[in-house]
Amino acid sequence: MTDTSPTSARDARTSGEQHTVHHNRLDTESLGVAVATAVATFCDVDVTTLEPLHYAINVDALNRLFEPRANGLRTGGSVAFQYNGCLVTVDADGTITVARADVS
């Protein structure tokens, strides 16, 4: 499960500009669920009020990109996309960063 509690400073950090959580890739919670939860937390809304994540990115591909492999976990790479007015960045180490999307 992705820890988004404010008491776990190592796993979740929120400032007015961004929210960062760490997703344990060996856990049963999918990366897609962790991303949606992080965005909902940053936007201070219930996750069920967000549009489906698959409107923004292929969720199956996102999950497969960073899932454990036979030779271990992916150690490099990231993917960034916009979702619910936010810029979401997912890093290979499990870090999910949510910030307001620049709409200039």
N, C-alpha and C positions, 0 to 999 in steps of 0.2 A: 504494500500500500504506500502511496506517496504521502509523506508527512508534511502537512501544511500548517501545523500548529505554530503559533508565534513563540511558544516556549522552546522550540527546537531551533535555535539560531543557526546551527550548522546546516540544517536541512531546509529551512525556509527563511527567507529574508524579504521583507517588503519595505519599500520606500514609496514616496509619492510618485516616483517615476518608473519603478519597475518592481516586479515580484519574481523571486527565484526560488525554485524548489528542486530537490534531488529525487529522481525516480529510481528506485531499485529495480534494475532490469531483470533480476532473478525472482522478483515477486510475482504474484498471480495477477495483480492489477495491470491492465494493458497500458501501454504508453499513451494511446488515444484518450483513455479515461483520465489519466494523469494530466494531460494537456488541457482538457476541458475543465477539469477541477481547478487547475492553476489559473486559467483565464477567468473563471467565475469568481475565484477568490480575489484576484486583482481588480476586477470590475465591481466587486461587492454585490453580486447577484447570485441567485440560486442557479446551479448548473443546469437545471431543467428548463430554464428560460432562454438559454443560448440556442442559436440555430445549430443544427447537426454539424459536427466537425467535418463530416465528409463533404460539406459544401465548400470547404476551404482547401482540403488536402485529401489525397487518397489515404485513408486511415490504415487500411491493410498494408500498404507499401510502407507507411511510416513505422508501423509496428515491426514489420519484417526487417527494415533497414537497421534497427538497433537491437534486435532480439539476439539472445545468446546463440553462438554458432558452435559447431563441433570442435573447432580449434580455439574456443574461448570467446570473450567479448570483444566487440569492435573497439579499438582504442583511439580512433581519430575520426574526424568528420563532424559535420553539423548540417542541419536543415533549418531554414527560416521561411516563414509564411505569415500572411495576415489572416486574422480570425477575430471576429467580433470587435473590429476597430482597434485591434492590438497587433503588434509585431511579436510573434512567438518564435523563439529560437530553441531548438533541441540539440544538445551536444551529445557526442558519443559516450561521455562519462555519465550520462543520465541527468545532467543539468537542464532544467526547463526554465527559460527566462521569458517573462511577459512584460512588454512595455507598450505604451501608447504608440499607435502607428502614426507616423508623420504624414499628415494629409495636406501638405503644401501644394 
